[in-house]
Amino acid sequence: MARPTKPPLRTRSTGK
């Protein structure tokens, strides 16, 4: 909620 555009913390889970 703090940032509208937060970086994907689960990059390995999503693959990208």
N, C-alpha and C positions, 0 to 999 in steps of 0.2 A: 504493500500500500504506500510505502514511502517513495518508491520510484515506479513510474508507469512502465518504463522500459528496463526491466531487470535482466541481466545476463542469465543464460541457461545454466543453472547450477548442476543439473543432471545431464551433462553433455554425453556421458557414456551411456546413460539409460536411453536417451532419445537417439543416440548415434550421431547426431549432428548438433 
